[in-house]
Amino acid sequence: MQIIKDQTFDEERALYGSRHLEAIRCRFDGPADGESAFKESSDIIVRNCFFNLRYPFWHDKCLKIENSEMTPACRAALWYSEDVEIADTKMHGIKALRECENIRIHDCDIISPEFGWSVSGIDMKDTSAQSEYFMMRSDHLTFDRVKLQGKYSFQYISDSVFTNCEFDTKDAFWHAKNVVVKDSIVKGEYLAWYCEDVTFDNCTIIGTQPLCYCKGLKLTGCRMIDCDLAFEKSEVEADIVSDIISVKNPKAGRIKAESVGEIIMDDPEAKGQIFAKS
């Protein structure tokens, strides 16, 4: 494997088409303002590098990035790439990950609107993220100990599992399909509308008007805080270990809670059953 150290690159396609290359303490920055440093490359290792230019990793295969920084100027850093591992790295450019496959991310700091669109197969651990439209239209996500702050997250995702996570994000999980969220905190308005076959297990759910227009929705051992007008038009099986402020017109299924402050059943199509445990 070729090794390059302590160099600065700012020209267009500086290392285009590289194979079997390791870059250590290199900077991708400078007055030439060139794009696409590693485009069409494979078997690349990047350690302790600084990226301040656009589109560095497009159409790459077998890529490993460690202890590096992608600044806000490093737009659209990884597109159309596969078999990528990113560790201990700052990903601060918009649209940092898109149309990729088989991605492993751990111990990273993500500040990136529109992160992770149309990606198949992300394993993310011990990472913090700030983003809008996070992970839209992606599938086969496996998240553990991820903290997220944002808006409109996980829309149209499918076939995914989230454990031990903390999400503070409104309009999350809209139109999601075949998703499990376990041992997590999910805070935000209008959670998971129009979702299908989504399960929340031992979660804390916080915020107004959650879980409406759902099909195949399940909640087991969950707590609901500041949740009003919940489950409208939803097909749901729910075992809630807290009080609920109000439930409105569940379409079908059974909802059990410690107590329900208000039950609104003014739609003749609402056939869901609601039970207070106390």
N, C-alpha and C positions, 0 to 999 in steps of 0.2 A: 504493500500500500504506500502510495506517495504521501509524504507529510510536508505541509507548508506551515510556517510559524511566523507570527509577528509581522505580517504583511498587511498593506492597505490596498483595497481595490475599489475603484470608483467608475471604471469604464463599463460600457454596455456588454452584457453577457460575459463577464470577466472569466468565469470558469465554466462556460457552457459545455455541456456534454461530458463532464468529468466522470471518470470511473476510478473506483478504489482509491479515494483521496480522503485524507484527514487534514482538517484545517484547525489550527490551534492559535488562540489569541490574535485572530485576524480581524480587521475592521473593513466593513463594506460601507464606505462613506467617502465623500469628497466632491470637488467642484465639477467633475465630469457628469455627476448625477445619473450614472448608468443604471439600467434595470436588469433584472433576470439573471442574477449572478450565477446560480447553479441550475439553470433551466436544462431539462432533458438529461439529468445526471443520475448516477446509480452508485450504490455502495459508498455512501458519503458519511463521514463522521465530522461533526462540528463541535468544538469545545471552546468555551470561554471567548466567544466571538461577539461582535457588535454589528448589528444590522440597522442602517439608517437610510436604506434605499429600497425601492419598490420591487415586489414580485420575486424574491430571491429563490424560492423553491417551487417551481411549476413543472409538472410532468416528471417528477422524480420517483425513484424506487429505492427501497432499502436505505433509509436516511435516519441518522441518529443525531440529535441536537442536545447538548448538555451545557448548563451553566452559561447561557448566552442571553443576549438582550435584543429584542426587536422593538424599536422605538415607534412612536405614533407615525413617523414618516415611512415606516416599513409597511406599506399597504399590501393587503392581499398576499401575505407571505407564503402560504402553502395552498396551492390549488392543483387539482388533478394528480395528486401524488398518492402513493400506497406504500404500506409497510414502513411506518414512521414511528419513531420513539422520541418524545420530547420531555426532558427532565430539567428541573431547577432553572427554568427559563422564564423571562418576562416576554409576554406576547401582547404588545400594546398598540399594534396597528389595526385599523378597521379591516373587517372581512378576512381575518387571519387564516381561516381554514375553510375550504369549500371543495365539494366534489372530490373528496378523498376517500380512501378505503384502508381499513386496518391501521388505526392510529392508537398509540398508547401515550397518554399524557399523565405525568405525576409531578407533584411538588412544584407546580408552575403558578405564575401570577398572570391572569388574563384580564386585560382591559381592552375590549374589542367589540364594537357594535357589529351585528350581523355575523357573529362567529359561528362556524360549524354548520353551514347550510348544506343540505344534500350530501351528508357524509354517511357512509355505511361502516359501522364497526368502530366505535370509540370506547376505549377503556381509560377512564379518567379517575385518578385518586389524589387525595390530599392536595387539592388545588382550589384556589379562589378565583372567582370570575365576576366581572362587571360587564354587562352586555345588554343590548336590545335585540329582540328576535333571535335569541340564543338557540342554536341547534335546530332551526326550522327545517322541516321535511327530512330529517335524518332518521336512521334506524339502527337497531342493534347497538344501543348505548348501554354501557355498564359503568355506573358512577358509584364511588364509595368515598365518603368524607369530602364532599365537594360543597363549597359555600358559594352561593350565587346571589348577586343583587342586580335586578334589571327589570325589564318589561317584556311581555309577549314572548315568553320563553317556552321552548319545547312544543311549539305548535306543529301539528301534523306529523309528529314522530310516531314510530311504531316499534314493537318488539324490543322493549328496553326495561332495565332494572336499575333502580336507584336505592341505595342503602346509606344510612347514617349521614344524610345530607341536610343542609340548611338552605332553603330557597326563599328569598324575599323578592317576589316578582309577580306583578299583576298579569292577568289573562294567561296564566301558564297552562300548558297541557291542553289547549283547545284542539279538538279533532284528533287527539292522541288515540292510538289503538294498540291493544295488547301490551299494557305497561303495568309494572309493579313498582310501588314506592313503599319502602319499609324503614321503620325506625328513624323517621325524618321529620323535620319541621318545614311546613309549607305555608308561607305567609303571603297574602296578596288578594286583591279583589278578583271576583269572577273566575274562580279556579275551575279549570277543566270542563268548560262547557263543550257540548257536542262530542265528548269522548266516548269510546267504545271499548268494553272489556278492560277497564282500568281498575286496579286494586290498590287501596291504601291500607297498609298493615302497621298497626302500632305507631301511627303518625299523629302529630299535632297540626291541625289545620286552623288557620287564623285568617279572618277577613270576610267581608260581606258577600252575599249571594254566590256561594260556592256550589259547584256540582249540579248544574242545570242542563237539561236536554241530553242527558247521558243514557247510554244503553249498556247493560251488563256491568254496571258499577257495583263495586264491593268495598265496604269499609269494615275492618275488624280491629277492635280494641283501640279506636282512635279517639282523640280529644278534639273538640271543636270550640274555638274561642272567638267571640265577636262575630259569630256566624248567624246571619239572619236571612230569611227568604231562601233557605237552602233547598236543594233537590227539586226545583220546579221542573215539571215535565220529564223527570228522570225515571228510569227503570233501575231500582237500587235495592241492594241488600246491605243494611248498615247496622253494626253493633257499636254504639257510641258510648264511651265511658265518661261522659261529661254531660252538662246541660247544653241545649241548643236554644238560641234566642227565638227563632221561628223557622217553621217548615211550611213550604207553600206548594200545594198541588203536585205531589209526587205522582207520576203516571202509574207506576206499578211497583210491587215489592213490599218489603217490610223494613221499617226504621225503628230501632230501639235506642233510647237515650235515657240518661238519668232523669231528665225532665225536659219538656219543651215549653218555652214561654208562651208561644202562640202557634196554633195550627190553623192554617188558612186553606180551606177546601171549597173554593168557589168555582171550580171548573168541573163540569159533569164527567169529563174524561179522566179525572184524577181518581185512581183506584188504589193507590198505595196505602198501606196500613202503618199507623204510627203508634208506638207503645212507649209509655213512660215507665221506667223501672221503679221509681219511688212515688 
